[in-house]
Amino acid sequence: MHRIIIYLTLIWLFGSFAGIDLNPWIDDYYNEWRMGEIILLLFSAVGLILLPSTELRHHRHALKIAALINGCYVLLLIFGIHNVTAYLTLSLNILLVMAFLYFAMAFKKDQVWFNHALAVIALTPIPSIVYLLTSVMIQITDPNYTGVGHNTFSNIRYFNDALLPLLMILWLRPGFLANQRFTPWIFILSTLYLFVFFYDGARAVLLSLTIGILLIMVLGQHKRAALTLPLMTVICAFTLYVVFNVLMLQDAQMHGLARTSSSGRMDLYLFSLQTFMDNVYIGMGAGHFISEDGNQLAHPHNFMLYWLAEMGLMGLMLNLLCLYLLVRLLSYADQLPAWLWVSVFVLMSNGALSGSLIYPISQWLTLMLMAYAYAALPSISTAQPLAPIIYVYGHKGLAVIASILIMLSTYNAWPYIRHEMLSRETDATDDPMLINRAFGPATWQHNPIIAWPSESK
């Protein structure tokens, strides 16, 4: 089953980066990506349900941690806000945990095949890279050209956040990428991926990469082998960026790296903290994130503050659990490839500065890399006590419930998702079930985690 899901992932990623309309019955590409992710999550839930119970019971610690996370989501389903927005958001989050469990266990027993599959996944953005570079070359010869972009990625953040985990895979070099004859190609692709980050002024991504490089310098094993290629590509990519700036003079379309503003993040951070203080116990409710005057502010670009604001004490528990797992990962640093454990820190750092853990493509790729990191941990001793069978049945039962819930809530929202009937200018409605393009639901929104119309007034 996991191989089928990986093949579907490859089709989904390549189609997304190539701008292929895989779902012509959906009007918007972002909605297509989310629908594709939900389909993959449903397949993953089926895979988890079909896994032998004995195999699951060997992963006692993973099951306990998943139970803690899903327990928070179940409590929010019971005691939190009851509407389609919340059901979509929470069922999606539960299925993400289930998918992690499934892949972590499936990849552990099929690691050789998955190493090669992951290497192929790292190459899927090539169509978008070619599209961007072609546009850049045209712009150099014709400064009035305005067609520079990232194909169907209407927001540079969607593209940059999806590209970052793929760069991590290139530097990790799994499968056939470990062959030295591919080093020049990895260097070229890495340079192009990094040039995109410089070109777009992706400060959150570049800061996260800097954190990763510093971690290897301080804590990594075999520092020279781990850092030689990445540092060379950083230098080369930045040189290309400077050359392009010189060629374009003041007409460059890129976003400046030297921006001093927080791009509104500080306002979002402060409002998130204030929202948590006002709703300490249960939070403001899953899928609801608005400004004080009811206007759209989008998600807070920080997954930790998002958890606090929307989930209250449950979000605080998730944050503490996340920090605990990162500290535990450090204890395995000397037993894992440097760019494997560091990639987790890089992706989590980016999630604390952007919406990468919310946007569908980057969310799915982050999940895959984290599952790969778990699968690479030292083998579990057969002498270790097995997890109680209740953990196995509980997770399988919850996977069934979450799958049914997300299908029902998606079906309920489908007419509005498909047609996007309303716009930000036509939000006058008293129907609490009518989904407005600017106000929800969180699972689908381009800038998700916003309130429904009737609750935002």
C-alpha positions in Angstrom: 0.0 0.0 0.0 2.8 2.5 0.9 4.3 2.1 -2.6 1.0 3.0 -4.2 0.8 6.1 -2.0 4.3 7.1 -3.0 3.5 6.7 -6.7 0.4 8.8 -6.2 2.5 11.4 -4.3 4.9 11.6 -7.3 2.0 12.2 -9.7 0.5 14.8 -7.4 3.8 16.6 -6.8 4.9 16.6 -10.5 1.5 17.7 -11.6 1.5 20.5 -9.1 5.0 21.8 -10.0 4.3 21.3 -13.7 1.1 23.2 -13.6 -1.0 20.3 -14.8 -4.7 20.6 -14.0 -5.2 17.2 -12.2 -8.7 18.1 -11.0 -10.4 20.2 -13.7 -13.7 20.1 -11.6 -12.0 22.4 -9.0 -11.6 26.0 -9.9 -8.4 26.8 -7.9 -5.0 25.2 -7.8 -4.6 25.6 -4.0 -7.9 23.7 -3.5 -6.6 21.0 -5.9 -3.5 20.6 -3.7 -5.5 20.3 -0.6 -7.9 17.8 -2.2 -4.9 15.8 -3.4 -3.4 15.8 0.2 -6.7 14.6 1.7 -6.9 11.7 -0.8 -3.3 10.7 0.1 -4.3 10.9 3.8 -7.3 8.6 3.3 -5.1 6.0 1.6 -2.6 6.3 4.5 -5.4 5.7 7.0 -6.4 2.6 5.1 -2.8 1.5 5.1 -2.5 1.9 8.9 -5.7 0.0 9.4 -4.4 -2.9 7.4 -1.0 -3.1 9.2 -0.7 -6.2 11.4 -1.4 -5.3 15.0 1.8 -7.1 16.2 3.9 -4.9 14.0 2.3 -1.8 15.4 2.8 -2.9 18.9 6.6 -2.9 18.5 6.4 0.9 18.2 5.3 1.6 21.7 6.8 5.1 22.1 5.5 6.3 18.8 2.0 5.0 19.6 2.0 6.7 23.0 3.1 10.1 21.5 0.5 9.8 18.7 -2.1 9.0 21.4 -1.2 12.2 23.3 -1.5 14.3 20.2 -4.7 12.8 18.9 -6.1 12.9 22.5 -5.8 16.7 22.3 -7.6 16.8 19.0 -10.4 14.5 20.2 -10.9 16.7 23.3 -11.2 19.7 21.0 -13.7 17.8 18.8 -15.8 17.1 21.9 -15.5 20.4 23.9 -14.5 22.8 21.1 -16.5 24.6 18.5 -18.9 22.3 16.5 -19.0 23.3 12.8 -17.7 22.1 9.5 -14.6 24.3 9.8 -13.6 22.6 13.1 -14.4 19.1 11.8 -12.3 19.7 8.6 -9.4 21.1 10.5 -9.3 18.5 13.4 -9.9 15.5 11.2 -7.1 16.6 8.9 -4.7 16.9 11.8 -5.7 13.5 13.2 -5.1 11.9 9.7 -1.7 13.7 9.5 -0.7 11.9 12.7 -2.0 8.6 11.4 -0.1 9.1 8.1 3.1 9.7 10.0 2.6 6.5 12.0 1.9 4.5 8.9 4.9 5.8 6.9 7.3 5.6 9.8 6.5 1.9 10.2 6.2 1.1 6.5 9.4 2.8 5.5 11.3 1.0 8.2 10.7 -2.3 6.6 11.1 -1.1 3.0 13.9 1.5 3.4 15.9 0.7 0.4 13.0 1.2 -2.0 11.9 4.3 -0.2 15.5 5.8 -0.4 15.2 5.7 -4.2 11.6 7.0 -4.2 12.7 10.0 -2.0 15.5 10.8 -4.4 13.0 10.9 -7.3 10.6 13.1 -5.2 13.5 15.7 -4.8 13.5 16.1 -8.6 9.7 16.9 -9.0 10.0 20.7 -8.9 12.2 20.8 -12.0 9.3 22.0 -14.3 8.7 25.0 -12.0 12.4 25.8 -11.9 12.6 25.7 -15.7 9.5 28.0 -15.9 11.0 30.5 -13.5 14.5 30.6 -15.1 13.0 31.0 -18.6 11.0 33.9 -17.3 14.1 35.4 -15.6 16.1 35.1 -18.9 13.3 36.9 -20.8 13.2 39.6 -18.1 16.9 40.2 -18.5 16.5 40.9 -22.2 13.2 42.7 -21.8 12.9 44.6 -18.4 9.3 45.4 -19.2 8.4 41.7 -19.1 6.0 41.0 -16.2 5.4 37.2 -16.6 8.0 36.1 -14.0 6.4 33.7 -11.6 6.2 30.2 -10.2 3.8 28.7 -12.6 0.6 27.9 -10.8 2.0 28.9 -7.4 0.2 32.2 -7.0 2.0 32.9 -3.7 5.8 32.7 -3.5 5.5 31.3 0.1 3.6 28.2 -1.2 6.5 27.5 -3.6 9.4 28.3 -1.3 8.0 26.3 1.6 7.4 23.3 -0.8 10.9 23.6 -2.2 12.8 23.6 1.1 12.2 20.0 2.1 13.2 18.9 -1.4 16.5 20.8 -1.0 17.0 18.9 2.3 16.5 15.7 0.4 19.1 16.7 -2.2 21.7 17.4 0.5 20.7 14.2 2.3 21.4 12.2 -0.9 19.3 9.1 -0.4 19.1 6.2 -2.8 20.8 6.7 -6.2 21.7 10.3 -5.3 24.4 8.9 -3.0 26.3 7.8 -6.2 29.2 10.3 -6.7 28.5 10.6 -10.4 25.3 12.6 -9.5 27.3 15.1 -7.4 27.5 17.7 -10.3 23.8 17.4 -10.9 23.0 17.8 -7.2 25.2 20.8 -7.1 23.4 22.4 -10.1 19.9 21.7 -8.7 20.8 22.8 -5.2 22.2 26.0 -6.6 19.0 26.7 -8.6 16.8 25.9 -5.6 18.8 28.3 -3.5 18.7 30.9 -6.2 14.9 30.8 -6.0 15.0 31.5 -2.3 17.3 34.5 -2.8 15.3 35.7 -5.8 12.1 35.6 -3.8 13.6 37.1 -0.7 12.5 34.1 1.3 13.9 35.2 4.6 12.2 32.6 6.7 13.6 29.8 4.6 17.1 31.3 4.5 17.1 31.8 8.2 16.0 28.2 8.8 18.8 27.0 6.5 21.3 29.1 8.4 20.1 27.5 11.7 20.6 24.1 10.1 24.2 24.8 9.0 25.0 26.2 12.4 23.7 23.1 14.1 25.9 20.9 12.0 28.9 23.1 12.8 28.3 22.8 16.5 26.8 19.3 17.0 27.2 17.4 13.7 29.5 14.5 12.9 31.7 14.6 9.8 31.2 18.3 9.5 33.4 18.7 6.4 31.5 16.0 4.4 28.2 17.4 5.4 28.8 21.0 4.7 31.2 21.2 1.7 28.5 20.8 -1.0 25.8 22.9 0.7 28.2 25.8 1.4 29.5 25.8 -2.2 25.9 25.9 -3.5 25.0 28.8 -1.1 28.0 30.8 -2.4 27.2 30.0 -6.0 23.5 30.8 -5.7 24.1 34.1 -3.9 26.6 35.0 -6.6 23.9 34.4 -9.3 21.5 36.5 -7.3 24.0 39.4 -7.1 24.8 39.1 -10.9 21.1 39.2 -11.7 20.6 42.3 -9.5 23.4 44.0 -11.4 22.0 43.0 -14.8 18.5 44.2 -13.8 19.7 47.3 -11.9 16.6 48.8 -10.3 14.1 46.9 -12.4 14.3 43.6 -10.7 10.9 42.0 -9.8 12.3 40.1 -6.9 11.5 40.7 -3.2 14.4 42.3 -1.4 16.4 40.3 1.1 17.2 43.4 3.1 13.7 44.2 4.1 13.4 45.5 7.7 9.7 44.9 8.1 8.3 41.7 9.7 5.7 41.5 6.8 3.0 41.8 9.4 4.2 38.9 11.5 4.7 40.9 14.7 1.0 41.9 14.6 0.0 38.3 14.1 2.3 37.1 16.9 1.0 39.6 19.4 -2.6 38.9 18.5 -2.0 35.2 18.8 -0.6 35.6 22.3 -3.5 37.9 23.3 -6.0 35.4 21.9 -4.4 32.7 24.0 -4.6 34.8 27.1 -8.3 35.5 26.4 -9.1 31.8 25.7 -6.6 29.9 27.9 -8.5 26.6 28.4 -9.9 25.6 25.1 -8.6 28.3 22.8 -10.6 30.2 20.2 -11.6 27.0 18.4 -10.2 25.0 15.6 -10.2 26.8 12.3 -10.9 30.3 13.6 -8.2 33.0 13.5 -9.4 36.6 13.0 -8.3 40.0 14.0 -9.9 42.0 16.8 -12.0 44.1 14.4 -13.2 41.0 12.5 -11.0 41.6 9.4 -8.9 38.8 7.9 -5.4 38.5 9.3 -4.6 35.0 8.0 -2.7 32.4 10.0 0.0 33.7 12.4 2.9 32.3 10.4 4.0 30.4 13.4 2.7 26.9 14.2 3.4 27.2 17.9 1.4 30.4 18.3 -1.3 28.9 16.1 -1.6 25.9 18.4 -1.8 28.2 21.5 -4.4 30.6 20.0 -6.7 28.0 18.6 -6.3 25.2 21.1 -5.4 26.8 24.4 -4.0 24.4 26.9 -4.2 21.6 24.4 -1.9 23.7 22.1 0.4 24.3 25.0 0.7 20.5 25.5 1.5 20.0 21.8 4.2 22.7 22.0 5.8 21.1 25.0 5.6 17.7 23.3 7.2 19.1 20.1 10.1 20.5 22.1 10.6 17.2 23.9 10.7 15.3 20.6 13.3 17.7 19.2 15.5 17.3 22.3 15.2 13.5 22.0 16.2 13.7 18.3 19.4 15.4 19.3 20.4 12.4 21.3 20.4 10.4 18.1 22.5 13.0 16.2 25.6 10.9 16.2 23.8 7.9 14.8 22.0 9.6 11.9 23.2 11.3 8.7 23.7 15.0 9.5 21.2 16.4 7.0 18.6 13.9 8.2 18.2 15.1 11.8 19.1 18.7 10.9 16.3 18.7 8.2 13.8 18.2 10.9 15.1 21.3 12.8 15.2 23.3 9.6 11.6 22.4 8.7 10.3 23.1 12.2 12.2 26.4 12.3 10.6 27.4 9.0 7.2 26.4 10.4 7.8 28.8 13.2 8.4 31.6 10.7 5.9 30.8 8.0 2.9 28.8 7.0 4.9 25.8 5.7 3.2 23.4 8.2 -0.2 24.6 7.0 0.1 24.8 3.2 -0.8 21.3 1.7 2.3 20.5 -0.4 4.9 21.6 2.2 2.8 20.0 5.0 2.9 16.6 3.2 6.6 16.8 2.3 7.5 17.7 5.9 5.5 14.7 7.1 7.3 12.4 4.7 10.8 13.6 5.8 9.9 13.3 9.5 8.6 9.8 8.9 11.8 9.0 7.0 13.9 10.3 10.0 11.9 8.1 12.4 12.4 5.1 10.1 16.2 5.7 10.1 16.4 5.5 13.9 18.2 2.5 15.4 16.2 -0.7 15.2 13.8 -1.4 18.0 14.9 -4.2 20.3 12.6 -7.2 20.2 13.0 -7.4 23.9 11.3 -4.1 24.4 7.8 -4.4 25.9 5.0 -4.3 23.4 2.5 -1.5 23.4 -0.9 -2.5 25.0 -3.3 -3.7 22.3 -5.7 -0.9 23.2 -3.3 1.6 21.6 -3.5 -0.4 18.3 -7.3 -0.7 18.3 -7.7 2.9 19.5 -5.6 4.3 16.6 -7.2 2.1 14.0 -10.7 3.1 15.3 -9.8 6.8 15.3 -8.4 6.5 11.8 -11.8 5.2 10.6 -13.7 8.0 12.5 -11.4 10.7 11.2 -11.7 9.4 7.6 -15.5 9.4 7.8 -15.5 12.9 9.4 -13.2 14.5 6.8 -15.2 12.9 3.9 -18.5 14.2 5.4 -17.3 17.7 6.1 -15.6 17.9 2.7 -18.9 16.8 1.1 -20.7 19.5 3.1 -18.3 22.1 1.9 -17.9 20.9 -1.6 -20.3 23.2 -3.5 -18.6 26.3 -2.1 -15.1 24.9 -2.5 -15.7 24.0 -6.1 -17.2 27.3 -7.2 -15.9 29.7 -4.7 -19.2 31.5 -4.9 -18.4 34.5 -2.7 -15.5 36.9 -2.6 -14.2 39.2 0.1 -16.4 42.0 -1.2 -19.6 39.9 -1.1 -19.5 38.5 2.4 -22.9 39.8 3.6 -24.6 36.6 4.7 -26.3 35.3 7.8 -26.0 31.6 6.8 -23.5 30.0 9.2 -23.0 27.1 6.8 -22.2 29.2 3.7 -18.5 29.2 3.2 -17.1 32.5 2.1 -13.8 32.5 0.1 -12.3 35.0 2.5 -13.5 33.5 5.7 -13.0 29.7 5.7 -12.8 26.9 6.2 -9.3 26.6 7.5 -8.6 23.3 5.7 -9.1 24.9 2.4 -8.3 28.6 2.7 -5.4 30.1 0.8 -4.5 32.0 4.0 -6.2 29.6 6.3 -7.3 29.6 9.9 -9.9 32.3 9.6 -13.5 32.6 11.0 -16.8 31.8 9.3 -18.9 34.8 8.1 -21.5 34.7 10.9 -18.8 34.5 13.6 -16.5 37.2 12.2 -18.9 40.0 12.5 
